[in-house]
Amino acid sequence: MASLSKQIKKSSKLRKKLLATALTLSLVAPVIGPQAIFADEQGYTGEEGEASPYTGRGAITTYKIAKAEGQPEIEVATQDRILEIDGKYFRDANGNKRLDGYEDWTKPVSTRVADLISKMSLEQKAGLMYINTHTPVADPADGKFVTPANSKIVTEQKLRHVIYRLSQNLGDIANYNNQMQQLAEGLELGIPVVITSNPRNSASTDYTNITNVQDQHTFWPGTLGFAAARDVEAVAEFADIARQEWRAAGIRKVYGYMADVATDPLWARIEETFGEDPKLVGDMNYEIVRGFQTEELGKDSVAITVKHFPGGGARDDGQDPHFENGSFNIYPTEGSLEKYHIPPFQRAIEAGVASVMPYYAYPSNDSANQGLEPYSETQQFEEVGMTLNKGIIDYLREGLGFKGYINSDSGAVAGSAWGYHEDENGNPISGAQKVAKALQAGTNIISGGATPELVIEAVNADQSLESKVDESITYTLSEMMTLGLFEDPYVNPTEAIAAANNEEHRALAYDAHQKSVVLMRNDKIDGGKKLLPLTNGKLKDVKLYVEGFVGVAAPRSLKGEEAAKYVADNSALQSAGFTADLKKTLTEKFPNIELVESVEEATHAYVYVKPTQSNWDNNPRIDINETTGISDVDRIVKIQKTVPTITALNFTNQWLINELEPNAAALIGTFGTLQEAVFDVITGKFKPVGKLPFAIPASAEAVEKEVGDVPSFAPEEYADFEYVNKNNDKYEYGFGLSYSDGNNGKAVGKPDHAGNKK
């Protein structure tokens, strides 16, 4: 929606390890990492980066007791850390040669956790209150990912939760995990490390990005692609497969997925959502949680942190609360919070999600009535960030019945603690005061930064807060034990590589790519036949020109003219790389297609357009032009006007298509989709089933008038929001064409629960 600062007066606050096969004998055997190369390096692709194949670097020796009836697997990096008592084996976490209560896997988790906490100093507890980024690059000489110099957040600051952001092959990630666990094993109490990551099984503009290569995760379409396919069962398959990969590599916690509903088309993070239908977003989050965590959290699970409560989609002018100008959530529609934004979180809670991440933003009192328990007689909300907001967290726990733990977003208890930087007298609020506020509100782990000294300072100022600290680490230590990390935190890099290269799993991922393709227009040409599909009969007469227009986002460090030049130069390079790679793919996979080098030689053209905006730009925009890396729209239009052109547009946002749509002979929507899958649809090898996961806005004016906290199909939405194409089809939520003759080939999937707009 348009910035509400243009509509209403804002208050001043609104500024913002190879392991051997399992032993069958109750003997301790050394397990040593492999040194073989398991995969050939893949070729360069225009859109994607490269991932080095696994070479065995960084592998360590471990010792293992096999899992057996009545005996969990025990694995250590130091052989004398295995205890044998009455025929059972235990991990001597603290190395004192006796079995402590928290080391005894025969006892209930609650008993073990209580015993461990009783042994911890405040300094150790404070370290467990934090999670921070840790992505060291391996030393090429010895393969060491973890060194004394780069691991001080574990050794000195006592953290046991880290965020890993590199997109390496799974063997390297497994060995990184094993080195981290070896480090932690040698420290006081032997508390293991939890490796966390943002989603990493699809393309991403701003977060962990992967490629479609061997040794790396299976490559799936983006979440919007799942939403376009409307295949909830495929999401369940994906989540189970991803869990196997993540578990094998040692990543045991996901910062994701997003239960946010895409209600503001300008918001750059729409790419990470499952679209704008709260029911579909909820159903897909349910399957994500069940797939990653399994029906019940256990040793084979990967814990999920769903985000961003109570829903990050209610933006103002697309501005994101990573920045001060997007520091608030505003709900201009009465009841929209509970009607549209909360339901997906309810579904995640029903699935048993382990933790919830509130967003940075604070709820604005300029909102319409949302029907929640008011903060005071005069204020609907306490205008402090959700992580610091007791009313919001109480609503999550008491109103929705959430039993897990609260994980702050990165920096939300520091520089992005919106609404809580100054007191009533304008005096700055200290870091320790922010930590105290978060603890009192119910936050259990603080992300972004490694400042446990602030927890210590807060507790020293208010001794009652130590009980809050104990309560918080009870959650996280219980999760560690339930995940089996206190018995065996190590993983097998060979098994990780095998998980990554499972051909059955890769085939399922490819199926998902095919289903994600949305056919948006398919005109009749040459005697009244529809352009698509280009079947073998048609292809004999086709000479196809192909070209890609791929936008690139500037790094956060660049601004102004420097950023613009970077985007222009690198978008041109990326476009050329993409075009060359596409030609190679088509030559190999679609030999019946005759490719030509110029439009003048062509009878048909295929143009792929991938605009890009980064959330880190702090400049929300959905135009297709030089600002999103597409500097030559005129050339695209010229191609379209010269020969019948199939135009494929990758949607990470609801792009304004006014210039690109009218002259296309066929229009295709993709969502981080493999080009081979797109051409399966173009050639009729796969019939299109995808439907738009959001509506396409009619114009910039429609974006200005739309309501930022409701889906496009909501009765409260601006009536003329949706784009109407050249053939008079409305690009509303759920629109998609098929190759069938019935119903004019239309497959309009507007949800049954959608209302009629006034």
N, C-alpha and C positions, 0 to 999 in steps of 0.2 A: 504494500500500500504506500501511498505517498507519505512522506514524513508528517507525523501528526504535529510536529512543531509548526507546520504550516496551517494547522487546523485548530489547535487548542494551545493555550498558554501553558508552558512547561514550568515546573519548579526548578530551582537552581541545581537540584540533584540530578536532573536528567542530562548531564553533560558527559560521563562514564568511567655328551661319549657312542673302538667297535666293542661291544660287549659280546662274549662268547654265548653259545646257546645255553639255555638254563641248565644248571647243574642238577643232576639227579642224586648226587651224593651230598651229604651234609658236611661238605668240605669247603674251605675258602679257597677260591682259585683266582689268580690275577686275570684281568681282562684288559687287553691292550687295543688301542685304536688302530684302524687300518691305514694304509698308505697308498692304496690303489686309486686311480682315477676311474670314476664310475660313469661318466658321461662326456660326450663330445661337446665342445663349446658351440653354442648356437649362433646363427648369423644375426647381424644387426637388423632391427626393424625400425621403421621410421617413427612409430609412435612410442616404442618401448625402449628402455635402457637394456643393459646386458647384465646377466648374472653369471659369475664364474662357476665352472663345474666343481664338484667336490673333489678334493685332493687328499683328504685325511689330515689336513693341518690342524694343529691344536688338540689332537686326541690325547687323552690321558689314560693311565692305568687305574683300574678300579678292581674291587674285590666283592664277590657276590655270593649270597646264599639264595638258592632258588626258592621260588614260591612253591609251597606244598600244602597239603591239607592241614589246616590249623597253623600255618606258618606263612606270613607274608614275605615277599622278597625283601631281603636286606642287602643294601649295597653301600660301600664306603670307598673312599680314596686312600685311607690309612688302615691297613689290615687289622691292627690291634684295636680298632674302634668297633669290632664285632664281639659281642658278649654271648656266651653260651650258658644258659641256666636251665637245668632240668630238661635238657633235650630241645629247648627252644632257643632261637637266636634273636638278638636285639641289637639295635644300633646304639652304641655308647656315645651319645651326642656330645656330652661334656668331657669325655675322656678320663673320668675318675675311676674307671675299672669296676664300677658297681652299677646296679640298675636303679635309676631314679624313677620316681613316679611318672614323669612326663615321657620317659623313654619306653615305658611298658605298654606295648600295643594291645595287651590283653585287657587293659582298663578302658572305661568309657572316655571319649574325647574330653568331655567336660572336666573329668577328674584330672586328666593329664594336663590340660591347659591351666587349671587352678594351681597345680603343683609347680608348673613352670613359672607362672607369674609370681608366685611366692618367692622364687629364687632370683628374680630380676631386680636390678637397680632401676631407679628412676631414669637414669641415662639410657639404659637398654630399652626400657619401655618407650621412651621418647623417640628413639630411632625407629621403632616399629610403627610409630604414628605417621611416617612419611613414605612416599613413593616418588622416585625421581628418575629422569631419563639417564640411561647408562648404555651407550652404544660405541664402545671402543673398537677401533679397527685393529685386526691382527697384525702383529709384528711379522713382516715377511721372512725374517731370519729364523724364528723359532715357532711361529704360529700361535704365539701367546696373545689371547684376547684380553686376559686379565693380568694386570701387573700391579706392583705396589703403588706405582704412581697414579694409575687410573681407577683404583678401587677403594679410595679413601671413604667414599660414602658408605661402604660396608664395614671397613676395618675401624675407621675413626668415628664416623657419625652414626654407626650401628643400624643403618637401614637394611631391611631384608626384602623390600619390594622395589624392583627396578622396571623401567619401561625400555624395551628394546625396539629400536626404530629402523634398523638396517634391513634391506631386502636381499639377504644372502641366500645361498643354497642351504637346504635344511641340515646338511651335515655340519657346516660351519656353525649354524645356530646351536645345534646339539652340543658341539664341543665348547662353544661359549658358555652354555648352561653348565656343562660339567666342570669347567674351570671355576665358574662362580661358586658352584656347590662345594668344590674342593677347598676353596678359600674359606667359605662359611663354616665348613666342617672343622677347620683348625682354630676357629675363634671361640670365645667363651660361650658356653651353653650349646654350641653347635646348631643354632637355629638356621634352617635352610633359607634359600633365596627363592622368591616367587618372581618368575620372569613374566612380564606383561607386555602386550602389544596392542596397538590399534589394529583393526581389521586389515588382513594382508592377502586376500585371495582374489583381488580384482584391481583394475586400474584406479588410481586416485590422483587427484590434482594436488592435494595439500598434505596427505598423510602417507602411511606406508604403501608404497607402490611396488607391484611385482610385474613379471613378464611371463609370457607363454613359452617357457623353456624347461628343459629337463632339470632335475634336482631341486627345483623351486616348487612352491605350492601349486596345486592345481589352480588353473586360471579360469575364473568364472566371470559372467557379466557383472556389472555393478548392481547395487541394490535396486536401483531404478529399473534395471533389466529384469530382475526377478518380479518386480511389481508389474512391469509390462506383460510378462508371461502369465501372470495371475496364477502361477502354479505353486501352491503352498506345499505340496508334496515334494517338489524339487528343492524348495528351501530346506525342508527336513533332511533330504539326502545330502545337500550341500553342507549343512551344519554338522552332520555326523562325519562326513568325509574330512571336513576342515578340522574337526576335533581330533581325528586320528593323526593328521599331519602335525598339528600344533603339539599334541601330547607327545608324539614321537620326537619332536625337536626340543622339548623341554619348556615350551611356552604354556603356562598353566592358567593364564588369566587374560581375558579379552577386554580391552577398553572399547566396548561396543556390544551390540549394535545400537543404532539410533532408533528410538521409538518416537522421535519427533515427527510431527505431521507437517508436510510442506504446504504452508498456507500463505507465504509471501514469496512470489516468484523471483524477487530480486536477491534473496538470500543465497549466498555462494555455497552453503553446506547442503542444499537440496540434493546434490550429487550423492550424499551419504544416506539419504532417507529411502524409505519404501514408498514414496509418493505422498499423495494428498488424501487418501481414503483412510480414515482412522481404523475402520474394521480390518482392512487388508494389512495395514501397518501393524496392528495388534496381532493378527493371526500369524504373520510372518515372524514377528518377534517371539511369539510363543514357540514356534518351531525352532528358531535360532537357539533359544534358551535350552529347550529339551534336547536338541541335537548336540550342542557343545557340552552341556552339563550332564547329559543322560537323564533318565527319569529321576534319579536321585544322585546328588553330588557324591563322588567317590574317587577311587584311585585312577580311574580311566577318564576322569572328567577334566574339562577346561572351564573354569569359572567365568561367568559373564557379568559384566558391569553394564547395565542398560543405561542409556543417557538420552536426553538431558532433562531431567525432571524440573518442573512439571510440563515441559514441552518447549523446545527451543524454536519452533517454527513461527511463533507469534512475534514477528519482528516489526520494526518500524523503518520503512524505507530500505529494507534489506540489511540494515546495519547489524553487525554481530557483536555480542558482548565481550569478545576478546578485546574490544576497543571501547573506550569511554563513550563515544557517541552512540554505541549500541547497548549501553549498560542496563537498559530496562526491558522487561516484557510488558507489553500493553495489550489489553483485551478490550477493544472497542465494542465488541458484541456481547450482549448480556448472556451469561451462562456458557460462553464458548470454551472456557477452560475445562469444565467437566463434560461438556457435550462432545468436543472434538479432540482435545489434547491429552486428557487423562486416560481415556479408554485403552490405548496401546500399552501404557504402563500397567494398567490393571491386568492385561493379558500376560505380560512378562512376570508379574507377581504370581499369577495363577500357575505359571510354569515353574515357579520356584527359583526365580533369578537370585543370584548370590548377593549382588550389590547394585545400588542405584547411584548414579552420578547426577547431582543437581547442576543446573547451568550457572554461569557467572551472574546473570542478570538479576535484578531485583524486580518484583512485581509493582507496577506503577499504580498509584492511587488515581490516576486519570482514567483508569479502566472503567468499563461498565460493571454493574454488579455481577459478581461471579457466584454468589450464594454460599461462600465459605464462611467459616467462623471469623468474624471481624477481628482485626488486631486490637482495635480500641473503639471507643464510642464515636470517634471522629475519623478513623482511618480503616479502610478495608484491609490494607496490607501494611506490614512493617516494610519500609522501603530499604531493605538491605538485601544483598545477594542471596540467592536460594540456599547456598551452602552455609550461610550464617543465619538463616531465617528459621527460627524455631517453629513458627506457625506453619510454614510450608513442610518442614520435615515431620512435624507432629501429624499433619494431614496425611502424609505418605504412610506413616506408621499406624496411626489410629484410624484414619478414615479408609485407607486402602488395605490395611492389614499386613503391611510389609514387615518381614521378620529378619531380613538380612542387614547388611551394614551400608553406611553412607560413605561414598568415596568422593571427595571433592574434585572439581576440575582443576587443571594445572594453573596455579597462581591465584585461585579463587579465595585463598586465605592469605593473600599477600597483595601484590600490586593491583589485582583485579577484584579486590573485595569491595565491589561497588556499593555505594551508600554507606560505607563504614570506614572512611578515611579520616574524617574529622568528627569531633564531638559537637554538642550543641553550641559550644562557645568558639568553635573554629580551631580548636587545638588538635594537632595530629594524633591519630590513634596509633599506638605502637604495634609492632608485630606480635608481641606476646598478648596484647589485648584482642587482636583479631583471632589468634589461636583460641583464647579463652571463649570468645563469642561463638566460634565454630563448635567447640566442645559442648558448650551449654546448649547450643541448638540441636546437637545430636550427630554431628559429623564425626566419623570414626577413623578415617585415614585421609591425610592431607597430601595432595598431589602437586608437583611442581616446586622444586626447591628441596634443600636438605638442611633444614634449620631446627633440629630437635632441641637446640638450646632455648628456643622460644617456648616449647612445651614445658621445659624445666622452669623457665622464668614464670610462666603462667601458673604452674602448680605451686611454686614457692610463694607466689602472691596470694593464692587461694587454694589451701590444702584440700578443699572438697573436690577440686578438679581431678585429683589423682584417681578417684573412683571412676570418673568419666574416662580417664586414660585406660584404666584396668578393663572397663567395660568394652572400650573400643578394641583393644588388642586381644580381648577374649574372642571377638568376632574373627579377626584375621588369623590368630593362631589356631582357632578351631578349623578354619578353612584349610590352612596348611596341613594339619593332621588328617583331616578328612580326605584331602587330595593324596595322602600317602607320602608326603615329602619328608616326614620325620623318619621314615623307614628306608625309602629309596628315592632320592631326588635326582639320580643320574639317569641318563638316557643313552640309547645306542644309535650312533650316527648312521650306521648302515641301515638300521630299521627306519630311520628318518628319511633317508634317501629313497628307500623302497616305497615308503608311503607317498612320497612326492611323485614317484614315477609309476604309480599304479595305473595301468592302461584302462581298466574298467572305470576308475574314478575320473580319469581324463575324458573318457567318452561321455560320461554323465555331464561333466562340465560343458562339453561341446554341445550336447543336447540343449542345455540351458541357454547357451548363446543363440542357437537357432530360434528358440521360442521367444527370445527377447526382442526380435525384430518386428517393428510396427510398419505396416504398409499404409501410408497416409494418402497417397494419390496414385492412380494408375490410369492414365488417359488412353483413349482410343487414338491410334494413329494408322496411317496407311491402309485405308479401306475399312476402317471401323473396328479393327482388332485392338484389344488392349495391349499396351507395350509389354507388360510383364504377365507371365514369365517368359524369359528368353529361352525357350526349350530348344532342343537340338534342331527341330524343324526351322525355327526362326533364326538360329545362330548362323546357318549357312549363308545368310544374307547380311550378317552384321560385321562391321569393322568398328571396333570399340576403342575410343580414346579414353584414357583414365587419368585423373589428376586429383591429388589431395591438397586440401587447404587446412593446415593443422596449426592451431594457435598455441602459443607458449606463454606462460605467466612469468613475470619478472620476479627475481628473488626479492625477499623482503627488504634487503639492504639498499635496493635501488629505488629512486623516486624520480618523478618529473621526466625530463628529456632523456636521462640515462636509462630509465625504465622503458620508455617508449622505444628507444633505439634497440635495447636488448630484445624486446618483444618482436620488433620488426625483423631484426637480423636472425634471431633464433627460430622464429616461426617460418621464415623462408627456408632455413636449413632443414628444419623438421619436416616441412611439407615436401621438399625434394627427396628426403630420406624415405618418407612414407610412400611417395609415388613410385620410387624405384623398388621398394620392397613389395608393394602391391602387384606391380607388373611381374615380379619373380613368382609370387604366390599364384597368380592367375595362370602363368605359363606352366607351372608345375601341377596345379590342382584342377585347372579348367582348360585343358589343351584345345577344346573345341572353340574357345573364344579367340578370334583373331584380333590381336592388338595392333594399333597403329600409333605413330609417333606425333601426329598432329591432328588438330580438329578438321583441317581441310581434307584429310584423307578419310575421315570417319563418316560412318552412317549413324552412329550412336555415340553417346558419351556417358561416362560414369564419373560423377564428381562427389568426393567425400569432403564434408566440411565439419571441422571440429573446433568450434570456438572455445575459448578457455578464460575463465576468470578465477582468480585465487581469493580465498577468504582473507589471506594476509595482505591483499591490496588495500583492504578497508575502503573499497570503492565499488559498491554493488552496481552491476550493470548487466543487461541481457541483450544489448545490441550486437548484431553480427557485423563487426567492422574492425578497424585497426586496434581498438581498445581491447578486443577479445582475440587479437592475433590474426584476424582475417582482413588483411589490408587491401585485397583486390576483389571486392565483391563485383565490381564491374566486369572483370574477366569471367567470373562464374556466370553472370547473366549473359554475357556474349556467347559463351559455350552453349548455354541453354537455348539461346535464340538461333544458333547455327544448326544444331542437330538435336534430335530428341534425346533429352538428357535425364538419366536416372540420378537424382540428387539424394545422397544419404547425409543426414544431419545427426551428429552425435549430441544428444541432450544430456547435459549435466544440470542445466537450468531450462526454464521455459523461454527459450530464445525468441526474440521478435523476428518473425520469418517473412515479413511483408515484402522484402526485396527478393528473397530466394524462392519463395513458393510459386508465384504466378507463372513463371516461365519454365518451370520444371515439367517434364512429361510424366515423370513418376517421382514420388517423394517417399523416402524411407526414414524412419526414426530408429536410431541405435543408442545403446546405453553402455558404453565400454565393451562393445560387441566385436568379436573377431571378424575380420573382413571375409574370411572363408565362409563363415556362417551367413553373412549378408549375401554373398554370391550363391549360396545354396538356395536362398529365397529367390534371388533374381533369376536363376536358371530353372526354378521349379523343382529342384531336388527336395526342397522343404517348403510346404505351403505355409504362408504367414499366419500366425495366431496371435501375435502381440497386440496389445491395446495400450493407448496412452496412459501413463501413470499419473498424469496431471493434464490439465487443460493448457492449451497454448493461448497466450493473450493476444487479443485483437490488435493492440497497438500500445504505444507508450502511454497514450491517454488512458487506455483501459487499465494499465498497471497503476497509473496515478489514482484512478477511482476505485480500484478493488479494495476489498476489506481484508486486512492482513492477518486476521486470526481465524478465518473460516475457509474450508475447501471451496473450490470453484463451483461445485454443484450445490452448495448450501443455499437455502432460501434467503439467507441474509446477504449473499454475495451480489455484486454489481451485475445487473441483468445482462449486459452486453459485453461481458468479459471475454468470451471465447472468440477466437479467430475463425472466420468463415472463408474457406478456400475458393479457388477459381471455379470449382464445380459445385459450389454452394453447400459443401459439407462443413459442418461445424466441428472444429477440433476441440471437442469437449472431453472431459475425463472419460476414459473407456473407449474412445474412438479407435477403430482399426479396420482395415479392409482385408478381405480374403480373396482367394482365387475362384471362389464359387460364384455361380450365376444368380443364386437366390438373393433376394433383398438387396439387389444392386451391388453385391459383394461387400456390403457394409456389415460390420460387427460392432455394434455400439454397446458398450458394457457399463453404462452408467449404473451405479449401485442402486439396489432396491430401496435403500434407506435414504437416498438423496431426496431432498425436497424440491419443490418448484419455486423458482426465483420470482420475485415480485416484479 
